[in-house]
Amino acid sequence: MEDTLSDKVEQLVDYIMKWCLWQFHSRAWDRERQNEGILSKTQQLLCGEPVTLETPADKCYWVDAVILVEDFKAAYPWLASMDKRDIKSLMQGLKERINFLTITGSLNEELTDPKY
C-alpha cells in the first residue's frame, strides 16, 4: 500500500523535527521567515527550478535546503517517483504543518513576547 500525501508530509516533518535546528528560532517572525526561505528553496531544488541567491539570507536558506534535499532523497526514495506538481503539493503541506508545529500551534509564549 502506497503512502498518502499526508503520510509523506509527516515523514518529512519527523525528519525536520529530529535533525534540523533551524526550527528553533526564538521569535515567531524569525521562524516564519526561515521556514518559508528554507522550504521554498527545498521545493525549487527538488523540482529542478532555479534558486534565487540575491541576499545573504537567500544564501543561508539555500545551504540548509541543499542539505535537506540530499537527506530527503537518501531517506525517502519515493521522492524520485514524484512529479513536480506532486512535489509542490507535498512541500505546501510540509510548510503548513511545520508552521503549525513551530509557530501557530506552539505553546512557547516567548515566540510572541515583544520584549524578547
C-alpha positions as CSV (number, residue, x, y, z in Angstrom):
1,M,0.0,0.0,0.0
2,E,1.3,3.4,-1.0
3,D,1.7,6.2,1.5
4,T,-0.8,9.1,1.2
5,L,0.4,12.7,0.7
6,S,-0.4,13.3,4.4
7,D,1.8,10.3,5.4
8,K,4.6,11.6,3.3
9,V,4.3,15.1,4.8
10,E,4.5,13.5,8.3
11,Q,7.7,11.6,7.3
12,L,9.3,14.9,6.2
13,V,8.1,16.6,9.4
14,D,9.5,13.9,11.5
15,Y,12.9,14.2,9.8
16,I,13.0,18.0,10.3
17,M,11.9,17.8,13.9
18,K,14.6,15.3,14.7
19,W,17.5,16.6,12.6
20,C,17.1,20.4,11.9
21,L,18.0,23.0,14.4
22,W,16.7,25.9,12.2
23,Q,13.2,25.3,13.5
24,F,14.1,26.7,16.9
25,H,14.4,30.5,16.3
26,S,13.2,32.4,19.3
27,R,10.6,34.7,17.6
28,A,7.6,33.8,15.5
29,W,8.5,36.1,12.7
30,D,12.0,34.5,12.5
31,R,10.5,31.0,12.3
32,E,8.0,32.1,9.7
33,R,10.7,33.7,7.5
34,Q,13.1,30.8,7.9
35,N,10.5,28.1,7.3
36,E,9.4,29.9,4.1
37,G,13.0,30.5,2.9
38,I,14.3,27.0,3.5
39,L,11.3,25.1,2.4
40,S,10.7,27.2,-0.7
41,K,14.3,26.7,-1.8
42,T,14.0,23.0,-1.0
43,Q,11.0,22.8,-3.2
44,Q,12.8,24.6,-6.0
45,L,15.8,22.2,-5.8
46,L,13.5,19.1,-5.7
47,C,11.7,20.4,-8.8
48,G,14.9,21.4,-10.7
49,E,13.9,25.0,-10.7
50,P,16.3,28.0,-10.5
51,V,17.0,29.3,-6.9
52,T,17.4,33.0,-6.2
53,L,20.6,33.8,-4.3
54,E,20.5,37.6,-4.2
55,T,20.7,38.2,-0.4
56,P,22.8,36.7,2.4
57,A,19.6,35.2,3.8
58,D,18.8,33.6,0.4
59,K,22.3,32.0,0.5
60,C,21.9,30.8,4.1
61,Y,18.5,29.3,3.3
62,W,19.9,27.7,0.2
63,V,22.6,25.9,2.1
64,D,20.1,24.4,4.5
65,A,17.9,23.5,1.5
66,V,20.7,21.7,-0.3
67,I,21.4,19.6,2.8
68,L,17.7,18.9,3.3
69,V,17.3,17.8,-0.3
70,E,20.2,15.5,-0.1
71,D,18.9,14.0,3.2
72,F,15.3,13.7,1.9
73,K,16.4,11.9,-1.3
74,A,18.6,9.5,0.7
75,A,15.9,8.8,3.4
76,Y,12.8,8.8,1.2
77,P,13.3,7.1,-2.2
78,W,9.7,7.7,-3.1
79,L,10.6,11.4,-3.8
80,A,12.3,10.2,-7.0
81,S,9.0,8.9,-8.4
82,M,7.0,12.2,-7.8
83,D,6.4,14.7,-10.5
84,K,6.8,18.5,-10.0
85,R,3.1,19.0,-9.3
86,D,3.1,16.4,-6.6
87,I,6.3,17.7,-5.0
88,K,4.8,21.2,-4.9
89,S,1.7,19.8,-3.1
90,L,3.9,17.8,-0.7
91,M,6.1,20.9,0.1
92,Q,3.0,23.1,0.6
93,G,1.6,20.5,3.1
94,L,5.0,20.4,4.7
95,K,5.2,24.2,5.1
96,E,1.7,24.3,6.6
97,R,2.5,21.5,9.1
98,I,5.9,22.9,10.1
99,N,4.4,26.4,10.6
100,F,1.6,24.9,12.7
101,L,4.0,22.9,14.9
102,T,6.6,25.6,15.3
103,I,4.5,28.8,15.2
104,T,0.7,28.9,15.3
105,G,0.3,25.7,17.4
106,S,3.3,26.2,19.6
107,L,2.7,26.8,23.3
108,N,6.0,28.7,23.6
109,E,5.0,32.2,24.8
110,E,8.4,33.6,24.0
111,L,7.5,33.5,20.3
112,T,5.1,36.4,20.8
113,D,6.8,38.2,23.7
114,P,7.5,41.8,22.4
115,K,10.4,42.2,25.0
116,Y,12.2,39.1,23.8
